[in-house]
């Protein structure tokens, strides 16, 4: 530790060498490698919570911004005062100044975290009921006059560009009796309704003459997607609306809007439109974070029917008749539901990579402790206390780990913005603390008792202690409990911010841990069995390699544990990503029923002659299956006498071709004989044979409705009876819906209406060009729906993309840590192997035999890790699959396709590739070591007195 020398006055002075500086100068390479490892680990630890925060926040903002404007805005409404109120007061409430003041009061009183986006908010007065345009010059398709909404919405000058004329104004004080007001229309409305600047549109009045609306300007919306225009679509563009009636075809009429000046709103009191004052508050999603979601849901509920609504109904704000309506609560609820489905699955990846990183840090500390074993044993023998030795080692590692942890945290903050700092600091701090404690704890534990010099740890001869057995049994109980919990209730939570069961999410890690401990216990057995026969062989390489593998340090459980957890995490993560892709592929098939679907729409839904033959000749087309699809076929009355309202989809097919298609797509495979034709072509005595009984395949709901007896079916394809022969949940002709499948040869009208196309290399553009040449006239077009296009439509939301990115990073980081674990394990025994190789060469061992010896020595442990990792990964997925559903990771809540489930399944590539990588890496390291030993001389390895 130091020495004593006299000073000038003869007193002894203790000279102490600076421990930390001396150690860093002695091994700068090891210090730099440790610093890099800590920086990487601290960065990953800090980046994970920040990444989760970031993608959850972006997901909430994305859900609000991309939602339909009418659902995302917070609309406060109030009916105009009734006739019992003094006329001047009624008119005052509708004037622009009063409505604008109320807007300021509403936005100022919104409870946090609800914030208003002033640029997208709108307020004003509108007719809650459309009014009829009575002018004869207005277009009236099907002899129905246009129905108009009169809206005095503020901010028209800021949200539109004037194309012609001027913006409307309110000349003087407009009242209920005003005979004419000014308005503007959009260019789309002007074109569709034939309106020009100067035109006057008249609407009916109540107890007065008609109100004239003079058009003074034509405007163009600056941003049609802005909620100013999008909440009420007819403000920007008119629409042809079908009138509910039994007439066929149903009559249509125009719906459009006229934009009045804000101060002209009192004139609406004299119309039949029942004016309404409204304030549409667009939410400011830019200031929201994922942590605001619970509070946002609570505040919205309070605004809709709670204390906040009471505040809005105060006379000084809006008034007692105020009501609040919004779909924002459903958007937030959908976000929280998706978060509750994604968070536990992501936590599995985080805990897996965290466990591997922790093991690697401990292995790094152990390697340093083993390399310095002689030094620390000397200090201990010279009187060094465990506290002093541990303190010096802690200071030594802290000088490296603390700055490295700070650098990793800083990198995480810079690369992952807009997230909370405290969880990242805590995670990085844990990584730094583990890095600081690994070396001193390992050294103190190893040297707490004197150890005989030259003792050797033998894995084959080692016997587990009672404490180790108890610890392993405890971990086994935890793993079994976690797996059972996950299988029973799955990974989903209630949607709370921190609603993650970490025990359940750590089940894959616990399973890997138990497997590592079991494999380490079983590992010596095959070595013992193989050692004796190998000793009787002529060559010494096999026996020596098995002997060396059996005499590895008993602490070899640590690298095996790291490799098993890394391989399990990689298998789980790869299977999750493959399952997501598979679920989307499945959803794309459900959307089309084949690789392509060609249908005819219009009043004459029959495919043109020659289309099927032309499609067969298109590039990449394999098979073309023609079917007849008829929608809305009514089912017969059930036992209670009720009939279905909408009917079901009836499909006429050629059984053999359609059975092949069902088998290829995996949608309701069935034997072709189940739809055997009854003969006669559906005709008897020159007319339709309504008494024939056709075998049919039906969806479960239709089969339950029809029962097991023949039932009458009336359709455009003919009248007949059906008996359900087979029940299948899906079919290519109507995937995801209720259907009735029959043989087309037994239908009176069997002309196909749809082509289902398959082909491994289908050229979508070529197929569309082929179909485009078979137009069937106006209103009767052909549509082409490609499975590849439907697959591309399943784009990731920020939450789904973030979860997939974390899983991909976990797989990459797991592979990197597995590489480090293997290198650290081999580095720990590298000096011994090099010394052994040098000594054996003095006895005549050739270079080739040296390479074989090193390779075979590493092979048992590498093979154990590879095969064990693949098996544990497969077993973990099989055990946990019933509790994991990937639907929410693959599809959004607004998807048009519904999957019954997307269970987790083992992905062969995710199991095999990492295992093969471990074997290849171990072989490569042994080859490099043999090559390096061959280039070096044997003098350094054969020094006298070396204990290696």
N, C-alpha and C positions, 0 to 999 in steps of 0.2 A: 504494500500500500504506500509506503514512504520510508524515508530514513532520517535519522537525526544527526545534525552536524552543529558544531559550536559557532556562535556568532562572534562579533568583535569583542564583546564583553565576556565571552566564555560560556554563555548560556546556550543550552541546546535549542536548536530550531528545527522543526519538522518540515521536511520538503515533501510536498504532495504533488504528484503528477496529475494534471487535469484529465480525469478519467474519460469524460465524454469526448473531448477533443482528440485524445490519444486513440480512442477506439475508432472514431470516424476516420482519422488519418490512416489507421492500420487497415481498415476494410472499406474503402470508399465505394467499391463496386457493390458490395452487399447493401450498404446504406442507400445507394441510389436505387437499386432494385426494390428495396423495401418501400422507399418513398413513392416510386411509380405505382406499386401495388396498392398502397394506401390511397393515393390520389384517385386511381381508377375505382376502388371500392367505395370511397367516400362520395365520388361523383354519382355512381349508380344508386347508392343509398339515398342521396339527396334528390336525385332527379326523379325517382319513382313517385314520391308523394306530390311533387310539383307537376309531373306529367299527368297524374290522375286528376289533380285539381284543374289543370289547364284544359284537358279534354272534356271534363264534366262541365266546366264553365262554358267552353265553346259549344258544347252540345245544348245547353240550356238556351244560350243566345241564338244558336242556329234554329232550334225548334220554334222560338218565338218569331224570329225574323222570316222564316219560310212558311209559317202558318198562314192560312187564309186570313186576309185582313179583317173580315167580318167576325172571325173567331178570336183574334188576338187583341182587338181594341177593347177598351173598357168604356162602355156606352152608358152615359147618364142621360135619362130621358124624363120629360115632363110634359103632360098634356097641357095645351093652352087653356087658360082659365075659361070656365063656362059662362053662359049668359047671365048667371046670377051675380057676376062680378061687374063692377062699374066699367063701362066701355073704355074709358081712358086708361084704366089700370090694365085691362086686358091687352090693349095695344102697346102699352109701355113694356110689358113683359116680353113681347116679341121683337122689340126694336133692337138693332145691332148693339147699341151701347150697353143695354142691360145684359144681353147674352154674353158679351165680351167680359163684363165685370164678373159674371158668374163663372166664366171659364177660368179666370185668374184665381178666384176663391177655391174652385174645385181642385185645380192643379196644386195650389199652395197647401191644401189640407190633406193631400194624399199621404197615407202612412208609408214610411219606409218598410221594405225596399221597393215599393211601387213608385216609379218615377215616370214622368210624362216626357214623351218625345214631341217637342213643340213643332218640329218640322213635319211630322206625320199626323198630328192631331187636327181635328176639324170640329167646328161648332156652327150652329145656326138654327134655322126653322125650316121644316119641310112638311108637306102634306103626307100624313101617315097612310092615307088611302089615295090611290091614283084617281085622277080626274080625267074626264073624257074631253078629247079635243074635238070640238063641234064643227070645225070648219070643213067645208066640202072639199077643199083643195088638198087636204091632208090625205096621205095614202091610207087606204082601208082594205087590205087583203081579206078576202072572204067576207067583205062587207061589214067588217068590224072596225070601228073608229079606233085611233091610237089612244092609249091610256098614258097620261102624263103625270110626272111627279114635279111639283113646283118646289124648288129648294133655294132658300136664301142663305147660302153657306158662305161664311167669311173667308177671306184669303184667296179669292179667285185670281187676283192680280199676281200673287206670289207663286201660284201653282199652275199657271197657264200662260201661253203665248198668244197674243192677239193676232189673228190672221187677217181679219177684215172688220171694219166698223170700229166701235168703241165698246168699252165695258159698260154695263148697265149702271144707272144712277137712280136715286130716289129724289124726284123733284118735289120739294116742299115736304110737308108732313103727311105721309101716307097713312090712311085710316082704313077701317073695315069697309067703308063706302067708296073708296077710290075706284074709279072706273077703268083705269089702265095703268099698268106698270111696265117697267123695262126688264129685259132678260137677255142672256146670251146662251148660245148653244155651242156644243163642240162641232168640229168639222164632220165627224162621223154622223152625228145626229142630223146636221143640216143636209148631208148628202142623202141619207136614207129617207127623211121625211120631206125633202124638197123645200127646206126652209132657206130663206135668204135674208140678208140684212134689210130691215124695213117691214118684213112680214109681221102680221098680227095674228096670234093664235088666241082663240076664245075658249074659255072653260066655263062650265055652268056656275051660277051663283046661288046663294041661299038667301031668300027674301030680298033679292035684288037682281039687277040685270047681270048678264054675263060679264066676267072679268076679261078684259083684253090684255094680252101680254105681247108687247112690241119687242121684236128682236133687234137689238142694237149692235150686236157683235158676234163674230164667230171665232172661237178660241180652239187651241190645241193643247191638250195636257202635256206639261213638261215631263212628268214621270207618272205614266198610267199605273205603275205598280205601287205607287205611294198610297198609303191608306186613305189619304184625302179623297182619292178617286175610287180606290179598289173596294172600300166597304160597301158602297152602293154602285154596282157596275154600270147601271144605266146613266149615271152622271156623265160618264165619258163616252159611252157608245150605246146606241139603242139595241134592242133585242126583239126578235120575233118570238112571241110567246103563244103556246098552244092553249086554247080555252078548254077547260075540262068539260067534256060532253060525250055522249054516246055516238055522235055522228062520226062517220068514217069517210074520208079522213077528217080528223078533228080540225076545226077552223083556227086560224092564227090571227094575231093582231100585234101591232107595234107597242113596245114599252119604251119610253124615253123620258128625259128630264129637261126642264128649263131652269136656267141658273139666274135667279133674281139677285138684286142688290140687297145687302143685309137689312137696310132700313125700309125695304119694301115689304117685309114679312107681315105687318099688320093687315095687308090686303088679303092674306090667306084666310082670315077669319070669315070672310064673306063667301068662301067657296065650300064645295062639298068634300074637301080633302081632309077635314079634321086635322088642323095643324098641330105639330108637335115640336117642342124645343128639345134640342139634343146637343150633347157634348161628347164627342168621340175621342177618348184619350188613348193615343197610341203609346204603348209601353216603350220605355227607353231600355233596350236590352243590353246596350253597351256598358252600363254600369252594374249589371247583375253578375253575380258569381254563383257557383254551384252551392255554396254555403247559404245562399239566400233562398233556395228553393222551398224549404219548409216554412220560413217566415212569409214568403210570397204567397204560398197557398193559404196560410192563415189569414193574411190581410185581405186577400181577394174574397174569402168567405165572409169576412167581417163587412166588406163593402157591399156584398150582395144581400146579406141579411144579418146584420149585426150592429155593433156600436158605431162603426164607421158610417154605415148608412144613416143612422140616427143623426150623426153630425151633418151629413149632407142635407138632411131634411130640415135643418134649422132654417127659420125664416130669413136669416142673414146670409145664407148660402144659396140654396136652390128653392126650397119650399117643401111642404109636407107631401106633395104628390110625386116626389122624385123616386125613380126606380133605377137600379143598376143591373145591367146585363152584360155578360162577357163569357167567352169560351176559353179565357186564359187559364182558368183553374184546371180545365181538362188538359191543356197543353202541359202545364206544370206536372199534373198527375202522371201523364204519359212519360215525361222525362224522368220522374222519380221511379216509375215502374221499370223503365229500361236500366236506370242506374242500379236498382236493386238486383236486377238479373245479371248485370255485367260485373259489378264490383267483386262479388265473391270469386268468380272465375279468374279475374285478374289477380286477386289476392293469392290464389294458388301459385301463379307464376312468380309473384313477388317473394313469397315465402320460400319457394324453391330456390331461386337464385340467391336469396339472402342466406339460406342455409349453406349453400355451396361456397359463397364468398366467406362466410364465417369459418368454415372448415379450412379453406385455403389460407386464411390469415393465421389460424392456429398452427397449420402445417409449416408456414413460413417461420413462425416463432420457434417451433420445435426444431426445425432444421438449424437455425442459429444456435439453439441451445445444445444440440448434438455436436455441432462443429466446435463449440467452445467448452465441451465437457471437461477436457483436461485442464483448461485454464480455470474454470469454476471449481473443479475438484481441488486444485492447488490452493486457491484462495480459501476454500472451506477448511482444508487441512492446516493452513497457517493461522487459523483463528477467526476467519471472517464469519460474521453472523449472517443468518438468512435474511434478516431485516436489512443489513447493510448491503449485501449482495443484491437483493431484490430492489432496493432503492436505487442503487447505481444503474442497474439494468433498466429500471423504469425511466430514469432520467435520460439514459442513452436512447431508448426508443422514442421517448416523448419528443426529444429534439428533432427527430425525423418525422414522427407521425402527426404531431400537432400542426406544423406548417403544411404538411401534405393534405391533412384533412381540410384545412382552411382553403387550400387551392381547389380541392375537389368540390367543396361547397360553392365557392365562387364560380367555378365553371358551370355548375348546375343552375345557379341563379341566372347566369348570363345566357345560357342556351335554352332554358325553359322559363320564359317570362310569364307575368300575370298569374302568379300562384302564391300561396302562403309561404312565409319564410320559416315559421316556427317548426312545422313538421320536418322540413328539410334539415334544419339545424339539429334537431333531435336525432334524425336518422344518421346524418354524417357524424355526429358526436358519438353515437354507439359504435360506428365502424372505427373511428379513431381510438375510442377507449379499448376496443378489443385488440386493435393493433398494438397499443401501448402495453396491454396486460399479457399478451400471449407469451413473449419471451420471459419476463420475470416470473410469471406464475409457473411456467414449465420448468424453469431452472430451479426455483425454490422447491417445487414438488419433487424433482428428480434428486436434489441434493439435501433433502431434509434428513436423510440418514446416510451414514458412510456406506459406500459401495466398494466391493472388492475389485481391485484393479484387474483388468483383463477379462472380466465376466462377460458372458455372451448371452444375449436373449435369443431363445430358440422357439420359433412359433410352433414347431411340432411337439416339443416337450412341455410347452407352457400349459398351465392349468388355470382356468378362470377362477378368480377368488369369489368368496361368498357375496361380497359387496357388488361385484360386477354382475353376478347372477341376479341379485335383487334389482339393480338398476335396469337391466335388460327386461326383466319381467314387468317392471313399472312402465317402461316405454311400450312394451307389447300391449299392455292394458289400455294405454292412451291411444295407440294406433287403432286397436279394435273399436274402441268407443267412438273415435272420430269417423271411421269408415261406416259404422252402423248409423251414426247420426246423419251422415251425408246421404246414405242410401234411403233413409226414412223421409227426410224433409227436404232434400236437395240443397242447392247452393243459394237459393233465393232468399231474400229478406223482406222486410216490410217497407223498404224504401227510405228509411231514416238515413241521415248522413253517414253515421258510423255503424250502421246495422250490418256488420260482417262478423260471422262466427269464425274466429281465427283458428279454433281447434278443428273445425270442419275443413277449413281451407288448407290446414296443414296436414291433412290426412295423407296426401301423396308423399310428403316428406317423412312422416312417421312410418309409413309402409316401407319406404326406402331405407330408413334407419334400422328398422327391425331386420330387414333382409340383409343389410350389411353385417349386423351383429351375428345373424344366423350363419351367413356364408363364412365369416371369419372363424366361427366355431367348427364348421364342417370342412373348411379348407385343408387342415392338416391330414384328414383321413385319406384322401386320394394320394397325397404325397407319401404317406407311410406305405400304402399298398403298392405304389409304383416304384418306391425306392429300392425295395429288395430285388425285384426282377431286373431293374436297371443295373444293380451292382454285379450281376452275373454276366452282363454283356461284355464283349471284348473291348469296345471303346469306352473311354473314361468320360467323354463329354456328357452323355445322357445322365450318368450317375452324379457327376459333379453339379450339373445344372439343377437336378432335383434336390440334391443336398443343399445347395446354396438357396434355392427357393424355400426350402423347409426351415432354414436357419435365419430367415429374414426376421427383422425386429417384430416383436409382438405388437408394437404400435402400428403395424400395417393396416389396422382397421380404419385409421383416419383417412388415408388416400382412397381406400376402397369405398368408404362412406361418401367422400366427395364425388367420386366417379358415379356411384349408384344414384345419388340424388341428382347429379347433373344429367345423367342419362334418363332418369325418370321424368325430370322436368322437361327435357327436350322432347321426350316421347309424348308427354301430356300436352305440351304446347303445340307440337307439330300436329297432333291429332285434333286439337281444337281448331287450328287454322284449316286443316283439311276438312273437318266437319262443317265449318262455316262455308267453305267453297262448295262442298257437296250439297248442303242445304239450299244454297242459291241455285245450283244446277237443277236440283229437284223442283224448286219453285219455278224456274224458267220452263221446265218440261210441263208442269201443271198449267202454266199460262198458255201454252200452245198445243200440247198434246203430241207434238212430234218436233222434228227439226224445223219444219215450216208448216204453216197452215194457210191455205188459200180458200177464201170464202167469197160468196157473192152477196151483195146487199142491194136492196131495192124492191120494187114491186113485183119483179119476176125472178125469184131466187133460184135460178137453174144455171148451172155452169155451161158455158158455151161449148159447142161441139169442137173436138180437137184439142181442147186445152190440156187434158190429162196427157195426151201423147206428146204435146209440145213440152210440157214440164218434164216428162221422163227424159227428153233429150237435152235438158239444160245441164250446164256444167256442175258436176259434183253430186247429182241426184242419184240416189240408190233405188229406193222403191217409192211408188206413189199409190196411195190407198184412197179410193173414191168412196165417200159415204154420203148418205142423205141425213141431214139434221133438220128436225122440225121442233121449234120451240113452243112452249105453252100448251102442250097437249094435255087436256083435262083427264084426270083420273076418275074412275067410277066412284060413286058414293060408298062410304064405309058403312059399318054396321049401325052407326048413329044417324046416317042419312045426310052427312055433310059432304061437301065437295071441296077440293082444293081450289084456292082462288086463282093461282097463277099457272098451275099445271107443271109439267115436267118436260125435259128434253127427250124426244124420241129419236133414235139413231138407227138407220137401216144400213147394214154392212154386208160385205161378202166375207163369210166367216173365216176362211183360211188366211186371206191376206190381212184381215183385221186382227186375227189371233197372233200372227207374226209381229204386227206393229205393237200390240199390247205387251208381248214378251220383250221386244227390243226396248221399249220405253219404261217397262216396269210398272205400267199402270193397268192393274186388273187383269193379269194374265189368265187365260181360260182355254179350255179345249175347244177346238173348232166344232167338234161334234155336238156341243151343247146347243148350237143354233142350227140344227139340221132342218132343212127345208121340208115343209109339209106338202109341197107340190101344188100344181095348179096355177102358180103365178098370181094367186090372190083373186082369181076370176072363176066364176061358175055360171053357166047358162048366159054368158055374155055380160054379166054384171059382177059387182063386187061380192065376194063370198064373206059375209059378215059372221058366219058360223064357224069358220076355221079357227083352230087353236094353235097359236104360234108359241114355240118355246122362246123364252126371253131371259136376258141377263139384266139384273136391276141393281140399283144402289140400295143400301140397307133400308133407308127410309121408304123408298118406293116398294121394296119387297114386303115390308111390314104392312104397308097400306093395301097391297093387292092380295096378300095372303097366299095360300097354296091352292086355291081353286081358280079355274079359268074366269077372267074378268073382261068385260067389254071395253074396247078402246075405239074412240072415234077421232080420226085425224084426217088431214088433207091427203095423206098417203093411202088412205083406205080405212074401212071399218072391219074389225076383226076382234078375236079374243086372244088373250095372252095367259100363259102360265109360267111363273118364275121358275127357271131351271137352275140358275146359278146366281149367287150374290157376290158382287165385287164393290169395294169402296170407291174405286176410280176407274175411269176408262178414257182413252185418248180423245174420243169424240166430244166429251163433256167433262174434262178434268175438274175435280173439286165441286161438282154439282150433282143434283139428283137426276137420274137418267133411266131410260128404258131402252135396251139394246135388242134388236130383232134382225132377222135375216131379210135383206133387201129383196131377195128373190120372191118373197111371199107378200110383198106390198103391191098394191094396185098402181100407185105412182112411185116409181123407184128412181127417178132421175136424180143424180148426185148434186149436192149443193156445196160440198166442201171437199178439198183435197188435202190429205195429210202426207207430208213429204219427209222422207228420211234420207240421210246421206252424210258420210263422215267428213267430206270436204265440200260441203254445200256452198256454192257461190251465190250469196244473197243478191248482189247487184244483177248478175246474169238472170236469176230467177225473176226478179222484178221486171227486167226488160222483156222477158218472155211473156209474162202475164199481161204487161201493158199493151201488148199487141192484140188482146182479146177483149177490148172494151165492149160493153153491152148496151151502150146508149146512156143518155142523161139519166141520172138518178139510179142507175143500176151498175155500179162499179164493182171491181174486184179488189179485195184487200189481201195483202200478203203480210203475214205475221211470222217473224223469224225468232227461233229460240235464242239465237245469239244476241239479238237486239234486246230481248227480254232479260237476258242475263246481264247485259251491260246496264240495264235500267236499275239494277239492285246496287246502287252506289252507297258507299259508306256514309253514315252520318259522322260528325266529329267524335261522338262517343264510341261508335263501332270502330272507326279508323284508329282512334287512340288506343283502344283495347288490343286491336290486332298489332299495332306498332309495339306495344309493350310486350306482347307475347313473342314477336319476332326478336326484339332486343333481349328478352330473357333467354331465348334459344341460343342467340349468338354469344351472350355473356356466359351462359352455362357451358358452351363449348370452350370458350376461352379459359374459364376457371378449371374445367376438366383437364385442359392441356397443362395449365399451371400445376394442378394437383399431381398429374403424372410426372411432370418434370421435377417437381420438388421431391416426390417419392424416389425417383431414380437418382436425383442428385444427392440425396441423403446417404445412399449406399454406394455412390460412384467411387469414392476413394478406396473402399474395400475391394470393389470389383477390379479396379485398375491394378491394385497391389497383387491380388490373386492372379490376375492375368500375367503380370510380370514374373511372378514366381513360377507359374506353370510353364512359361516360355523357357526358363532356365532348365526345365525338365524335358524339353523337346516338343512342347505344344506349338503347332503351326498357327499361322495367321488365320487360316480358314477355320481351324478348330476353335480359335479364340472368338471369332465372330459367332460361330455356332453356340459356344458356351454362353456368351452374353445374351444372345437372342433367346435361347431355351430357358435361361434363368429368369428372364422377364416374362416369358410366355405364360406360365401358370397364373400369375396375378393378373396380367392383362386379359387373359381368356376368362378368368373368373369375373373381372369387372365388366367385360363386354357381354358375355352370355348372361350373367346375373342382372346387369342393367337392362338388357332387352327384355328378359323375363319379368323383372320387377315392374318395368314400364307397362308391359302388356297386362300384368295382373292388376296393377293400380287402375288402369283404364277400365278393365272389366269390372272391378269392384265398385268404382265410383260412377260408372256410366249411368246407372238408373237415377242418380241424383243430379245429373247435369243435362240441361236442355239448352241447345245453342240457337233456338229460334230467334230470341231477342238480339243475339249477336249477329245473326245473318240477315234478318229482315227488320224493317221498321214497323211501327204500329200502324202507319197509314198505307202499308203495302196492300195491293189489290189481291194478292195471293195469300192464302191461309194454309199453313202447314200444321198438321196434327202434332208434330214434334220433330226435333232434330237431335236424336240421342248421340252422345259421344261414342265414337267407335275408334278402335286402334288403327292407326295409319301404318302400314308395313314399312314405308320408307323412313318414317320418323323413328321406328324401332331399330331398323337394320343399319342405316347410315351412321348414326353416332357410334354404335358398337363396332362397326368396321373401322371407323376413324380411330377409336382407341387402340385397336390391334395394330393398325398401320403406324400410328404414332409411336407406340412402344417398340415396334420393330425398327423404325427409323432411328430412334434414340440409341438403341443397342448397337446398330450399325455405325453410327457416328462415334460412339464411345470406343468401339473396337478400332475404328480407323484412327482416332486420335491417339489411342494407346500404341498403335503400331508406329506412328510418327515420332513418339517420344522415346527417349532412352529408358532403360530399366534402372539406372543408377539411383534416381530420386525415390523410386518405389521400393528399393531394396536396401535402404539405409539401416545400419546396425542399430538395434534398440528400438526400432519402430514397432509399435504395438499393433499396428493394423494387420 
